[in-house]
Amino acid sequence: MAAKWIELFTGSLDQKRRYRQNKARIDALPEPYGTVAKAFQRYFVYYGGVVDGETALTMMGDFADLWERAAADGTPVRIIVGDDPVEFAETFAQAYTGKQWIDKERARLVKAIEDAAPGGAG
Amino acid sequence: MWGGPSTLRLSQYSVRLSSWEPTLGKQMTEMLKGTLEGIVLAIVSARPAYGYEITASLREQGFADIAEGTVYALLVRVEQRGLVDVEKVPSEKGPPRKVYSLNDAGREQLEEFWRTWSFLAERIDRLHEGGA
């Protein structure tokens, strides 16, 4: 349901098509990779805060690559993820520097401080 | 608290080096976060490599248990920042494998990494010798 709702509002037909392709790739992963990949996807929605469709799609495609590769090679999940799934999720998400919802607040903070105390780097 | 005398639980890096004291674990994780990108660029600068070759090379250098996903995330980051060129090579099973090679922007970034590293190492050594 949620995915359908998102699709109504996200980008071009081409982006919709790529979103469905990526989703199908993740849905097709054998276990335990499928469950693991979906758990991370869910976390990215909350943590990543990426609002730019292109970046979100690139991220999703790279993530599908990672798990398809692991599934094809039979690499154990813990070899990929390490001891701390949160740390891994955040390291991965930080690799993408697309537009995020927090950007507006960052700009507002920089401006507020610049107005109060001119001369910063920002 | 610690996995054993020679096992450092360093969240995702989980570096295991028997000569290091377990109490260095947390620091090692934090310090590696800032330097692993430079280390990966240095490895790729020697010759183009697949992701798993880069992980294997890190292990040979003594970074024993770095999670493959962490290396993958770093490679994604340097790719996003345009520091490496990526060539996709078809694979018999699974998605195409990516071969990473350092480009001009990456070489510049690596030069800067070495300069920064030398600066830091020199300053910190000086502090250490001064018994601060």
gemmi code that builds the backbone of each chain (N, CA, C; Angstrom):
import gemmi

chains = {
    "A": [
        ("MET", (0.829, -1.211, 0.000), (0.000, 0.000, 0.000), (0.862, 1.258, 0.000)),
        ("ALA", (1.771, 1.295, 0.945), (2.622, 2.490, 1.089), (3.412, 2.728, -0.197)),
        ("ALA", (3.931, 1.661, -0.772), (4.740, 1.793, -1.980), (3.914, 2.390, -3.116)),
        ("LYS", (2.705, 1.908, -3.280), (1.808, 2.434, -4.314), (1.555, 3.925, -4.098)),
        ("TRP", (1.314, 4.286, -2.860), (1.032, 5.668, -2.520), (2.228, 6.553, -2.861)),
        ("ILE", (3.429, 6.069, -2.529), (4.651, 6.829, -2.822), (4.787, 7.026, -4.328)),
        ("GLU", (4.520, 5.969, -5.084), (4.674, 6.038, -6.532), (3.816, 7.131, -7.159)),
        ("LEU", (2.662, 7.381, -6.597), (1.798, 8.431, -7.132), (2.477, 9.790, -7.083)),
        ("PHE", (3.387, 9.947, -6.134), (3.965, 11.264, -5.915), (5.410, 11.389, -6.362)),
        ("THR", (6.056, 10.265, -6.697), (7.481, 10.370, -7.013), (7.714, 10.421, -8.520)),
        ("GLY", (8.318, 11.510, -8.915), (8.983, 11.661, -10.194), (8.337, 11.096, -11.443)),
        ("SER", (9.196, 10.876, -12.405), (8.788, 10.544, -13.757), (8.364, 9.086, -13.888)),
        ("LEU", (7.801, 8.769, -15.046), (7.456, 7.382, -15.350), (8.699, 6.506, -15.334)),
        ("ASP", (9.803, 7.077, -15.838), (11.055, 6.332, -15.873), (11.507, 5.981, -14.449)),
        ("GLN", (11.368, 6.949, -13.552), (11.749, 6.689, -12.155), (10.853, 5.619, -11.543)),
        ("LYS", (9.557, 5.694, -11.886), (8.630, 4.678, -11.370), (9.031, 3.296, -11.842)),
        ("ARG", (9.406, 3.225, -13.132), (9.796, 1.948, -13.706), (11.032, 1.402, -12.983)),
        ("ARG", (12.012, 2.295, -12.773), (13.246, 1.850, -12.106), (12.989, 1.466, -10.652)),
        ("TYR", (12.069, 2.197, -10.020), (11.718, 1.850, -8.640), (11.150, 0.429, -8.582)),
        ("ARG", (10.261, 0.119, -9.514), (9.646, -1.216, -9.539), (10.681, -2.298, -9.828)),
        ("GLN", (11.620, -1.964, -10.751), (12.689, -2.933, -11.063), (13.531, -3.240, -9.821)),
        ("ASN", (13.939, -2.168, -9.129), (14.760, -2.355, -7.930), (14.011, -3.148, -6.870)),
        ("LYS", (12.723, -2.815, -6.717), (11.916, -3.492, -5.708), (11.788, -4.979, -6.045)),
        ("ALA", (11.604, -5.257, -7.340), (11.480, -6.655, -7.766), (12.781, -7.413, -7.492)),
        ("ARG", (13.924, -6.737, -7.695), (15.207, -7.393, -7.435), (15.339, -7.752, -5.957)),
        ("ILE", (14.922, -6.832, -5.102), (15.045, -7.089, -3.665), (14.039, -8.163, -3.225)),
        ("ASP", (12.837, -8.126, -3.820), (11.828, -9.143, -3.496), (12.288, -10.539, -3.942)),
        ("ALA", (13.122, -10.590, -4.983), (13.532, -11.878, -5.529), (14.728, -12.498, -4.795)),
        ("LEU", (15.301, -11.777, -3.837), (16.479, -12.309, -3.141), (16.112, -13.550, -2.330)),
        ("PRO", (16.981, -14.567, -2.352), (16.715, -15.742, -1.503), (16.925, -15.389, -0.026)),
        ("GLU", (16.374, -16.219, 0.848), (16.583, -16.000, 2.279), (17.973, -16.507, 2.683)),
        ("PRO", (18.602, -15.888, 3.697), (18.074, -14.810, 4.540), (18.290, -13.421, 3.955)),
        ("TYR", (18.870, -13.348, 2.735), (19.262, -12.045, 2.178), (18.066, -11.106, 1.988)),
        ("GLY", (16.916, -11.680, 1.552), (15.733, -10.858, 1.319), (15.275, -10.149, 2.587)),
        ("THR", (15.152, -10.924, 3.660), (14.711, -10.358, 4.939), (15.684, -9.281, 5.411)),
        ("VAL", (16.984, -9.581, 5.281), (18.021, -8.643, 5.718), (17.944, -7.347, 4.894)),
        ("ALA", (17.872, -7.477, 3.582), (17.845, -6.294, 2.716), (16.615, -5.436, 3.009)),
        ("LYS", (15.468, -6.080, 3.230), (14.239, -5.316, 3.503), (14.314, -4.605, 4.843)),
        ("ALA", (14.938, -5.245, 5.831), (15.082, -4.604, 7.141), (15.921, -3.323, 7.010)),
        ("PHE", (16.993, -3.392, 6.195), (17.822, -2.203, 5.976), (17.046, -1.137, 5.201)),
        ("GLN", (16.309, -1.546, 4.158), (15.518, -0.592, 3.369), (14.594, 0.210, 4.270)),
        ("ARG", (13.953, -0.494, 5.199), (13.035, 0.157, 6.120), (13.785, 1.209, 6.956)),
        ("TYR", (14.971, 0.817, 7.419), (15.744, 1.741, 8.253), (16.163, 2.976, 7.447)),
        ("PHE", (16.527, 2.773, 6.173), (16.959, 3.901, 5.329), (15.861, 4.956, 5.192)),
        ("VAL", (14.607, 4.509, 5.136), (13.495, 5.446, 4.998), (13.499, 6.430, 6.180)),
        ("TYR", (13.785, 5.896, 7.375), (13.781, 6.749, 8.557), (15.072, 7.514, 8.726)),
        ("TYR", (16.187, 6.833, 8.450), (17.482, 7.442, 8.738), (17.971, 8.351, 7.614)),
        ("GLY", (17.850, 7.877, 6.376), (18.485, 8.558, 5.253), (17.960, 9.959, 5.005)),
        ("GLY", (16.638, 10.104, 5.046), (16.047, 11.410, 4.828), (16.302, 11.956, 3.432)),
        ("VAL", (16.608, 11.063, 2.479), (16.858, 11.507, 1.108), (15.527, 11.811, 0.430)),
        ("VAL", (15.382, 13.011, -0.105), (14.116, 13.370, -0.739), (14.238, 13.476, -2.254)),
        ("ASP", (15.483, 13.264, -2.750), (15.682, 13.416, -4.182), (15.575, 12.021, -4.815)),
        ("GLY", (14.628, 11.890, -5.731), (14.278, 10.592, -6.310), (15.452, 9.875, -6.967)),
        ("GLU", (16.293, 10.636, -7.715), (17.430, 10.034, -8.406), (18.379, 9.371, -7.412)),
        ("THR", (18.706, 10.112, -6.346), (19.635, 9.582, -5.343), (19.052, 8.347, -4.675)),
        ("ALA", (17.762, 8.421, -4.326), (17.111, 7.290, -3.660), (17.153, 6.051, -4.553)),
        ("LEU", (16.956, 6.256, -5.871), (16.969, 5.129, -6.806), (18.367, 4.539, -6.963)),
        ("THR", (19.377, 5.427, -7.050), (20.758, 4.954, -7.150), (21.112, 4.113, -5.932)),
        ("MET", (20.712, 4.629, -4.771), (20.994, 3.951, -3.510), (20.339, 2.567, -3.484)),
        ("MET", (19.087, 2.530, -3.912), (18.339, 1.272, -3.915), (18.983, 0.275, -4.886)),
        ("GLY", (19.406, 0.760, -6.052), (20.046, -0.104, -7.046), (21.371, -0.645, -6.547)),
        ("ASP", (22.185, 0.216, -5.921), (23.473, -0.227, -5.370), (23.257, -1.254, -4.266)),
        ("PHE", (22.196, -1.034, -3.494), (21.919, -1.949, -2.387), (21.479, -3.315, -2.921)),
        ("ALA", (20.678, -3.287, -3.994), (20.274, -4.545, -4.635), (21.505, -5.266, -5.200)),
        ("ASP", (22.436, -4.512, -5.832), (23.695, -5.091, -6.331), (24.436, -5.836, -5.218)),
        ("LEU", (24.554, -5.140, -4.072), (25.305, -5.700, -2.942), (24.732, -7.059, -2.535)),
        ("TRP", (23.401, -7.135, -2.394), (22.799, -8.370, -1.872), (22.661, -9.447, -2.932)),
        ("GLU", (22.488, -9.046, -4.186), (22.482, -10.056, -5.254), (23.855, -10.715, -5.360)),
        ("ARG", (24.890, -9.880, -5.233), (26.259, -10.390, -5.270), (26.486, -11.368, -4.114)),
        ("ALA", (26.075, -10.939, -2.912), (26.262, -11.778, -1.721), (25.510, -13.098, -1.871)),
        ("ALA", (24.266, -13.016, -2.396), (23.455, -14.227, -2.562), (24.097, -15.144, -3.602)),
        ("ALA", (24.605, -14.571, -4.706), (25.212, -15.373, -5.763), (26.482, -16.078, -5.267)),
        ("ASP", (27.256, -15.369, -4.428), (28.511, -15.942, -3.920), (28.296, -16.757, -2.641)),
        ("GLY", (27.089, -16.667, -2.065), (26.821, -17.341, -0.792), (27.603, -16.744, 0.364)),
        ("THR", (27.929, -15.448, 0.276), (28.653, -14.780, 1.363), (27.739, -14.660, 2.591)),
        ("PRO", (28.199, -15.112, 3.762), (27.349, -15.005, 4.952), (26.980, -13.547, 5.263)),
        ("VAL", (25.749, -13.342, 5.731), (25.248, -11.998, 6.026), (26.188, -11.234, 6.957)),
        ("ARG", (26.723, -11.918, 7.977), (27.574, -11.225, 8.963), (28.913, -10.760, 8.376)),
        ("ILE", (29.349, -11.432, 7.329), (30.586, -10.990, 6.663), (30.329, -9.637, 5.991)),
        ("ILE", (29.121, -9.462, 5.472), (28.763, -8.208, 4.812), (28.478, -7.115, 5.840)),
        ("VAL", (27.662, -7.456, 6.834), (27.118, -6.458, 7.753), (28.057, -6.155, 8.919)),
        ("GLY", (28.865, -7.145, 9.329), (29.684, -6.967, 10.525), (28.854, -7.145, 11.777)),
        ("ASP", (29.391, -6.672, 12.907), (28.740, -6.893, 14.204), (27.574, -5.963, 14.444)),
        ("ASP", (27.614, -4.778, 13.831), (26.668, -3.731, 14.205), (25.881, -3.246, 12.981)),
        ("PRO", (24.649, -3.762, 12.823), (23.847, -3.409, 11.641), (23.560, -1.910, 11.534)),
        ("VAL", (23.399, -1.246, 12.674), (23.088, 0.195, 12.652), (24.268, 0.974, 12.081)),
        ("GLU", (25.443, 0.628, 12.568), (26.662, 1.287, 12.096), (26.812, 1.092, 10.573)),
        ("PHE", (26.586, -0.139, 10.119), (26.692, -0.417, 8.688), (25.654, 0.378, 7.901)),
        ("ALA", (24.394, 0.376, 8.372), (23.313, 1.085, 7.679), (23.662, 2.566, 7.531)),
        ("GLU", (24.183, 3.153, 8.588), (24.449, 4.587, 8.566), (25.667, 4.918, 7.700)),
        ("THR", (26.690, 4.059, 7.739), (27.849, 4.249, 6.860), (27.409, 4.194, 5.400)),
        ("PHE", (26.537, 3.223, 5.093), (26.060, 3.076, 3.720), (25.254, 4.301, 3.288)),
        ("ALA", (24.304, 4.716, 4.139), (23.429, 5.843, 3.783), (24.227, 7.134, 3.606)),
        ("GLN", (25.271, 7.285, 4.418), (26.065, 8.522, 4.354), (26.880, 8.629, 3.079)),
        ("ALA", (26.996, 7.516, 2.347), (27.746, 7.560, 1.095), (27.014, 8.405, 0.051)),
        ("TYR", (25.716, 8.626, 0.252), (24.912, 9.358, -0.732), (24.633, 10.767, -0.223)),
        ("THR", (24.945, 11.726, -1.085), (24.816, 13.102, -0.617), (23.738, 13.846, -1.389)),
        ("GLY", (22.667, 13.170, -1.705), (21.556, 13.826, -2.384), (20.832, 14.789, -1.456)),
        ("LYS", (19.808, 15.419, -2.007), (19.026, 16.382, -1.227), (18.321, 15.649, -0.090)),
        ("GLN", (18.409, 16.210, 1.106), (17.758, 15.602, 2.263), (16.807, 16.604, 2.892)),
        ("TRP", (15.823, 16.085, 3.623), (14.845, 16.991, 4.243), (15.508, 17.936, 5.233)),
        ("ILE", (16.667, 17.513, 5.793), (17.324, 18.337, 6.811), (18.045, 19.547, 6.193)),
        ("ASP", (18.267, 19.517, 4.855), (19.016, 20.592, 4.200), (18.429, 21.975, 4.485)),
        ("LYS", (17.101, 22.064, 4.442), (16.426, 23.349, 4.654), (16.736, 23.879, 6.055)),
        ("GLU", (16.712, 22.985, 7.022), (17.009, 23.390, 8.401), (18.481, 23.747, 8.568)),
        ("ARG", (19.354, 23.041, 7.827), (20.784, 23.376, 7.886), (21.005, 24.798, 7.388)),
        ("ALA", (20.383, 25.115, 6.234), (20.530, 26.449, 5.653), (19.988, 27.500, 6.621)),
        ("ARG", (18.860, 27.175, 7.279), (18.253, 28.110, 8.215), (19.170, 28.373, 9.413)),
        ("LEU", (19.792, 27.306, 9.902), (20.718, 27.440, 11.033), (21.917, 28.310, 10.649)),
        ("VAL", (22.511, 28.025, 9.471), (23.673, 28.790, 9.016), (23.311, 30.270, 8.890)),
        ("LYS", (22.120, 30.554, 8.322), (21.699, 31.939, 8.120), (21.447, 32.634, 9.458)),
        ("ALA", (20.797, 31.947, 10.381), (20.507, 32.545, 11.686), (21.797, 32.950, 12.393)),
        ("ILE", (22.827, 32.072, 12.321), (24.096, 32.378, 12.990), (24.837, 33.473, 12.218)),
        ("GLU", (24.767, 33.422, 10.879), (25.420, 34.447, 10.060), (24.807, 35.829, 10.349)),
        ("ASP", (23.481, 35.883, 10.488), (22.817, 37.151, 10.793), (23.248, 37.678, 12.156)),
        ("ALA", (23.380, 36.769, 13.111), (23.719, 37.176, 14.473), (25.203, 37.481, 14.619)),
        ("ALA", (26.044, 36.737, 13.879), (27.493, 36.884, 14.001), (28.141, 36.679, 12.642)),
        ("PRO", (28.159, 37.733, 11.784), (28.687, 37.583, 10.420), (30.153, 37.138, 10.414)),
        ("GLY", (30.552, 36.457, 9.320), (31.968, 36.139, 9.153), (32.312, 34.670, 9.184)),
        ("GLY", (31.313, 33.786, 9.143), (31.603, 32.352, 9.127), (31.949, 31.880, 7.729)),
        ("ALA", (32.297, 30.584, 7.649), (32.680, 30.004, 6.357), (31.457, 29.783, 5.473)),
        ("GLY", (30.296, 29.541, 6.127), (29.098, 29.201, 5.370), (28.577, 30.413, 4.623)),
    ],
    "B": [
        ("MET", (33.161, -8.001, 28.635), (32.955, -6.909, 27.707), (33.703, -7.143, 26.402)),
        ("TRP", (34.938, -7.650, 26.477), (35.706, -7.878, 25.262), (35.581, -9.328, 24.826)),
        ("GLY", (35.691, -9.531, 23.523), (35.511, -10.867, 22.963), (36.634, -11.814, 23.364)),
        ("GLY", (37.745, -11.325, 23.759), (38.879, -12.170, 24.114), (40.115, -11.315, 24.085)),
        ("PRO", (41.217, -11.826, 24.564), (42.409, -10.979, 24.655), (42.864, -10.451, 23.298)),
        ("SER", (42.603, -11.189, 22.226), (43.098, -10.709, 20.936), (41.971, -10.273, 20.010)),
        ("THR", (40.764, -10.170, 20.554), (39.636, -9.815, 19.693), (39.088, -8.449, 20.083)),
        ("LEU", (39.151, -7.520, 19.160), (38.590, -6.204, 19.435), (37.214, -6.128, 18.800)),
        ("ARG", (36.207, -5.821, 19.589), (34.874, -5.677, 19.020), (34.730, -4.231, 18.566)),
        ("LEU", (35.009, -3.987, 17.337), (35.037, -2.607, 16.855), (33.844, -2.336, 15.972)),
        ("SER", (32.672, -2.520, 16.499), (31.447, -2.404, 15.713), (31.709, -2.973, 14.326)),
        ("GLN", (31.442, -2.216, 13.246), (31.475, -2.926, 11.980), (32.888, -3.215, 11.489)),
        ("TYR", (33.873, -2.533, 12.027), (35.214, -2.779, 11.520), (35.805, -4.058, 12.098)),
        ("SER", (35.503, -4.294, 13.379), (35.957, -5.518, 14.027), (37.378, -5.886, 13.654)),
        ("VAL", (38.274, -4.977, 13.830), (39.659, -5.258, 13.496), (40.246, -6.178, 14.564)),
        ("ARG", (40.913, -7.217, 14.136), (41.531, -8.127, 15.102), (43.021, -8.141, 14.860)),
        ("LEU", (43.747, -7.497, 15.723), (45.201, -7.495, 15.611), (45.741, -7.822, 16.986)),
        ("SER", (46.439, -8.933, 17.084), (46.798, -9.447, 18.395), (47.718, -8.502, 19.160)),
        ("SER", (48.445, -7.660, 18.431), (49.416, -6.820, 19.139), (48.759, -5.593, 19.778)),
        ("TRP", (47.481, -5.328, 19.444), (46.849, -4.145, 20.006), (46.137, -4.468, 21.309)),
        ("GLU", (46.160, -3.511, 22.205), (45.458, -3.690, 23.471), (43.962, -3.550, 23.242)),
        ("PRO", (43.166, -4.404, 23.902), (41.720, -4.319, 23.753), (41.160, -2.942, 24.098)),
        ("THR", (41.816, -2.219, 24.979), (41.289, -0.921, 25.392), (41.383, 0.106, 24.263)),
        ("LEU", (42.104, -0.217, 23.207), (42.202, 0.709, 22.081), (41.007, 0.573, 21.136)),
        ("GLY", (40.147, -0.436, 21.385), (39.086, -0.769, 20.438), (38.244, 0.387, 19.960)),
        ("LYS", (37.664, 1.118, 20.888), (36.735, 2.170, 20.515), (37.446, 3.273, 19.734)),
        ("GLN", (38.648, 3.606, 20.213), (39.433, 4.629, 19.516), (39.753, 4.203, 18.093)),
        ("MET", (40.120, 2.920, 17.964), (40.491, 2.413, 16.643), (39.332, 2.565, 15.670)),
        ("THR", (38.124, 2.232, 16.130), (36.941, 2.381, 15.270), (36.800, 3.816, 14.807)),
        ("GLU", (36.899, 4.738, 15.748), (36.697, 6.154, 15.425), (37.785, 6.659, 14.478)),
        ("MET", (39.026, 6.266, 14.751), (40.119, 6.748, 13.905), (40.054, 6.152, 12.505)),
        ("LEU", (39.675, 4.871, 12.435), (39.575, 4.233, 11.120), (38.522, 4.905, 10.247)),
        ("LYS", (37.449, 5.370, 10.885), (36.375, 6.021, 10.124), (36.914, 7.152, 9.266)),
        ("GLY", (37.877, 7.875, 9.804), (38.410, 9.020, 9.086), (39.473, 8.655, 8.063)),
        ("THR", (40.042, 7.464, 8.174), (41.198, 7.150, 7.323), (40.943, 6.033, 6.317)),
        ("LEU", (39.858, 5.274, 6.535), (39.637, 4.107, 5.674), (39.462, 4.500, 4.211)),
        ("GLU", (38.846, 5.651, 3.971), (38.679, 6.090, 2.583), (40.038, 6.285, 1.909)),
        ("GLY", (40.962, 6.936, 2.598), (42.307, 7.145, 2.066), (43.020, 5.817, 1.835)),
        ("ILE", (42.825, 4.895, 2.775), (43.453, 3.575, 2.654), (42.935, 2.857, 1.413)),
        ("VAL", (41.614, 2.943, 1.195), (41.003, 2.294, 0.023), (41.504, 2.948, -1.271)),
        ("LEU", (41.596, 4.275, -1.288), (42.117, 4.961, -2.481), (43.558, 4.523, -2.758)),
        ("ALA", (44.334, 4.355, -1.688), (45.723, 3.929, -1.849), (45.789, 2.534, -2.476)),
        ("ILE", (44.907, 1.645, -2.034), (44.884, 0.280, -2.587), (44.518, 0.315, -4.068)),
        ("VAL", (43.495, 1.117, -4.411), (43.035, 1.180, -5.802), (44.075, 1.879, -6.685)),
        ("SER", (44.905, 2.718, -6.078), (45.892, 3.458, -6.874), (46.964, 2.518, -7.432)),
        ("ALA", (47.197, 1.408, -6.739), (48.207, 0.448, -7.201), (47.779, -0.167, -8.532)),
        ("ARG", (46.519, -0.623, -8.586), (45.955, -1.133, -9.854), (44.446, -1.256, -9.692)),
        ("PRO", (43.688, -1.249, -10.823), (42.236, -1.405, -10.746), (41.885, -2.707, -10.021)),
        ("ALA", (40.787, -2.691, -9.256), (40.454, -3.881, -8.463), (38.953, -4.029, -8.276)),
        ("TYR", (38.527, -5.287, -8.095), (37.150, -5.587, -7.708), (36.986, -5.302, -6.213)),
        ("GLY", (35.724, -5.115, -5.806), (35.437, -4.870, -4.390), (36.026, -5.925, -3.474)),
        ("TYR", (35.830, -7.207, -3.831), (36.310, -8.269, -2.929), (37.831, -8.325, -2.871)),
        ("GLU", (38.500, -7.878, -3.981), (39.971, -7.829, -3.958), (40.454, -6.753, -2.997)),
        ("ILE", (39.674, -5.661, -2.948), (40.038, -4.558, -2.055), (39.896, -4.995, -0.598)),
        ("THR", (38.787, -5.707, -0.304), (38.599, -6.236, 1.052), (39.728, -7.207, 1.398)),
        ("ALA", (40.068, -8.089, 0.451), (41.125, -9.073, 0.689), (42.459, -8.371, 0.946)),
        ("SER", (42.705, -7.308, 0.189), (43.949, -6.564, 0.341), (44.021, -5.902, 1.729)),
        ("LEU", (42.870, -5.371, 2.176), (42.822, -4.780, 3.521), (43.178, -5.825, 4.577)),
        ("ARG", (42.657, -7.042, 4.380), (42.936, -8.122, 5.344), (44.421, -8.446, 5.352)),
        ("GLU", (45.017, -8.499, 4.152), (46.457, -8.775, 4.073), (47.267, -7.714, 4.803)),
        ("GLN", (46.773, -6.471, 4.751), (47.508, -5.379, 5.401), (47.316, -5.392, 6.913)),
        ("GLY", (46.490, -6.313, 7.421), (46.318, -6.409, 8.871), (45.003, -5.857, 9.389)),
        ("PHE", (44.165, -5.329, 8.492), (42.825, -4.894, 8.921), (41.920, -6.125, 8.808)),
        ("ALA", (42.041, -7.004, 9.808), (41.592, -8.382, 9.626), (40.107, -8.545, 9.315)),
        ("ASP", (39.250, -7.957, 10.093), (37.829, -8.315, 9.983), (36.931, -7.168, 9.540)),
        ("ILE", (37.401, -6.332, 8.657), (36.552, -5.251, 8.184), (35.391, -5.841, 7.391)),
        ("ALA", (34.167, -5.441, 7.745), (32.983, -5.984, 7.076), (33.012, -5.617, 5.593)),
        ("GLU", (32.659, -6.579, 4.752), (32.640, -6.321, 3.308), (31.701, -5.183, 2.942)),
        ("GLY", (30.579, -5.122, 3.669), (29.598, -4.061, 3.417), (30.172, -2.671, 3.673)),
        ("THR", (31.048, -2.586, 4.657), (31.689, -1.304, 4.972), (32.576, -0.862, 3.814)),
        ("VAL", (33.318, -1.806, 3.268), (34.174, -1.496, 2.122), (33.295, -1.112, 0.925)),
        ("TYR", (32.200, -1.850, 0.742), (31.268, -1.541, -0.355), (30.715, -0.125, -0.206)),
        ("ALA", (30.320, 0.229, 1.029), (29.779, 1.575, 1.285), (30.819, 2.647, 0.956)),
        ("LEU", (32.084, 2.370, 1.299), (33.156, 3.317, 0.993), (33.364, 3.458, -0.508)),
        ("LEU", (33.284, 2.319, -1.213), (33.453, 2.354, -2.666), (32.307, 3.124, -3.313)),
        ("VAL", (31.091, 2.934, -2.787), (29.944, 3.699, -3.270), (30.204, 5.191, -3.056)),
        ("ARG", (30.751, 5.516, -1.900), (30.994, 6.928, -1.583), (32.039, 7.545, -2.512)),
        ("VAL", (33.148, 6.858, -2.728), (34.171, 7.436, -3.603), (33.677, 7.494, -5.055)),
        ("GLU", (32.778, 6.552, -5.404), (32.171, 6.596, -6.745), (31.244, 7.803, -6.857)),
        ("GLN", (30.406, 8.006, -5.832), (29.484, 9.149, -5.820), (30.231, 10.478, -5.899)),
        ("ARG", (31.406, 10.510, -5.284), (32.185, 11.747, -5.258), (33.099, 11.886, -6.469)),
        ("GLY", (33.024, 10.930, -7.390), (33.773, 11.027, -8.642), (35.270, 10.836, -8.492)),
        ("LEU", (35.700, 10.050, -7.491), (37.133, 9.838, -7.265), (37.644, 8.580, -7.940)),
        ("VAL", (36.725, 7.711, -8.348), (37.119, 6.484, -9.056), (36.284, 6.340, -10.324)),
        ("ASP", (36.849, 5.635, -11.306), (36.085, 5.233, -12.479), (35.643, 3.795, -12.252)),
        ("VAL", (34.433, 3.498, -12.700), (33.871, 2.179, -12.467), (33.551, 1.526, -13.799)),
        ("GLU", (34.045, 0.285, -13.957), (33.726, -0.470, -15.161), (32.970, -1.718, -14.732)),
        ("LYS", (31.827, -1.960, -15.401), (31.048, -3.142, -15.047), (31.454, -4.313, -15.916)),
        ("VAL", (31.800, -5.407, -15.275), (32.222, -6.607, -15.993), (31.161, -7.691, -15.759)),
        ("PRO", (30.593, -8.248, -16.865), (29.549, -9.274, -16.699), (30.056, -10.440, -15.862)),
        ("SER", (29.158, -10.990, -15.067), (29.523, -12.089, -14.193), (28.649, -13.295, -14.534)),
        ("GLU", (29.202, -14.498, -14.419), (28.434, -15.701, -14.744), (27.175, -15.806, -13.899)),
        ("LYS", (27.351, -15.508, -12.607), (26.255, -15.614, -11.664), (26.077, -14.258, -10.979)),
        ("GLY", (24.842, -13.807, -10.826), (24.604, -12.555, -10.121), (24.836, -11.337, -10.997)),
        ("PRO", (24.780, -10.138, -10.381), (24.912, -8.886, -11.145), (26.345, -8.694, -11.644)),
        ("PRO", (26.556, -7.768, -12.600), (27.924, -7.515, -13.073), (28.823, -7.111, -11.909)),
        ("ARG", (30.095, -7.499, -12.007), (31.058, -7.058, -10.988), (31.627, -5.708, -11.400)),
        ("LYS", (31.876, -4.861, -10.400), (32.434, -3.540, -10.696), (33.932, -3.547, -10.470)),
        ("VAL", (34.654, -2.982, -11.446), (36.098, -2.798, -11.289), (36.346, -1.311, -11.041)),
        ("TYR", (37.044, -1.019, -9.965), (37.297, 0.368, -9.577), (38.720, 0.762, -9.942)),
        ("SER", (38.859, 1.951, -10.553), (40.208, 2.469, -10.780), (40.240, 3.948, -10.414)),
        ("LEU", (41.398, 4.373, -9.936), (41.558, 5.753, -9.489), (41.612, 6.674, -10.700)),
        ("ASN", (40.867, 7.793, -10.682), (40.970, 8.776, -11.765), (41.766, 9.990, -11.262)),
        ("ASP", (41.834, 11.039, -12.081), (42.654, 12.201, -11.708), (42.186, 12.847, -10.410)),
        ("ALA", (40.854, 12.990, -10.265), (40.313, 13.593, -9.037), (40.680, 12.724, -7.829)),
        ("GLY", (40.646, 11.407, -8.031), (40.997, 10.477, -6.965), (42.465, 10.571, -6.581)),
        ("ARG", (43.333, 10.723, -7.604), (44.775, 10.848, -7.337), (45.052, 12.112, -6.532)),
        ("GLU", (44.333, 13.192, -6.871), (44.500, 14.439, -6.128), (44.069, 14.256, -4.677)),
        ("GLN", (42.907, 13.581, -4.512), (42.378, 13.325, -3.180), (43.353, 12.478, -2.359)),
        ("LEU", (43.986, 11.496, -3.019), (44.940, 10.619, -2.337), (46.180, 11.400, -1.911)),
        ("GLU", (46.657, 12.294, -2.810), (47.797, 13.154, -2.465), (47.477, 13.959, -1.210)),
        ("GLU", (46.263, 14.502, -1.191), (45.857, 15.322, -0.042), (45.774, 14.469, 1.215)),
        ("PHE", (45.292, 13.235, 1.058), (45.218, 12.320, 2.198), (46.603, 12.091, 2.794)),
        ("TRP", (47.600, 11.829, 1.925), (48.960, 11.580, 2.430), (49.531, 12.818, 3.116)),
        ("ARG", (49.283, 13.998, 2.511), (49.769, 15.234, 3.150), (49.144, 15.405, 4.529)),
        ("THR", (47.820, 15.213, 4.613), (47.105, 15.369, 5.879), (47.606, 14.346, 6.892)),
        ("TRP", (47.786, 13.130, 6.400), (48.243, 12.051, 7.284), (49.635, 12.376, 7.843)),
        ("SER", (50.557, 12.815, 6.986), (51.917, 13.140, 7.438), (51.884, 14.259, 8.470)),
        ("PHE", (51.066, 15.258, 8.199), (50.943, 16.384, 9.120), (50.486, 15.902, 10.490)),
        ("LEU", (49.385, 15.128, 10.493), (48.826, 14.633, 11.751), (49.820, 13.733, 12.480)),
        ("ALA", (50.418, 12.806, 11.734), (51.335, 11.837, 12.350), (52.508, 12.567, 12.989)),
        ("GLU", (53.015, 13.575, 12.276), (54.165, 14.315, 12.787), (53.809, 15.071, 14.068)),
        ("ARG", (52.651, 15.762, 14.039), (52.224, 16.521, 15.228), (51.982, 15.615, 16.421)),
        ("ILE", (51.314, 14.495, 16.158), (50.968, 13.601, 17.255), (52.226, 12.946, 17.826)),
        ("ASP", (53.155, 12.575, 16.935), (54.426, 12.017, 17.398), (55.147, 13.016, 18.296)),
        ("ARG", (55.119, 14.268, 17.888), (55.811, 15.306, 18.644), (55.218, 15.416, 20.051)),
        ("LEU", (53.867, 15.399, 20.101), (53.184, 15.428, 21.403), (53.616, 14.247, 22.259)),
        ("HIS", (53.679, 13.104, 21.609), (54.008, 11.861, 22.307), (55.426, 11.929, 22.873)),
        ("GLU", (56.388, 12.350, 22.034), (57.781, 12.434, 22.462), (57.967, 13.482, 23.545)),
        ("GLY", (57.165, 14.547, 23.472), (57.251, 15.599, 24.474), (56.674, 15.155, 25.809)),
        ("GLY", (56.083, 13.964, 25.825), (55.513, 13.431, 27.067), (54.321, 14.216, 27.560)),
        ("ALA", (53.595, 14.840, 26.607), (52.463, 15.678, 26.988), (51.340, 14.846, 27.610)),
    ],
}
model = gemmi.Model(1)
for chain_id, residues in chains.items():
    chain = gemmi.Chain(chain_id)
    for i, (resn, *xyz) in enumerate(residues, 1):
        res = gemmi.Residue()
        res.name, res.seqid = resn, gemmi.SeqId(i, " ")
        for name, pos in zip(("N", "CA", "C"), xyz):
            atom = gemmi.Atom()
            atom.name, atom.element = name, gemmi.Element(name[0])
            atom.pos, atom.b_iso = gemmi.Position(*pos), 0.0
            res.add_atom(atom)
        chain.add_residue(res)
    model.add_chain(chain)
structure = gemmi.Structure()
structure.add_model(model)
structure.setup_entities()
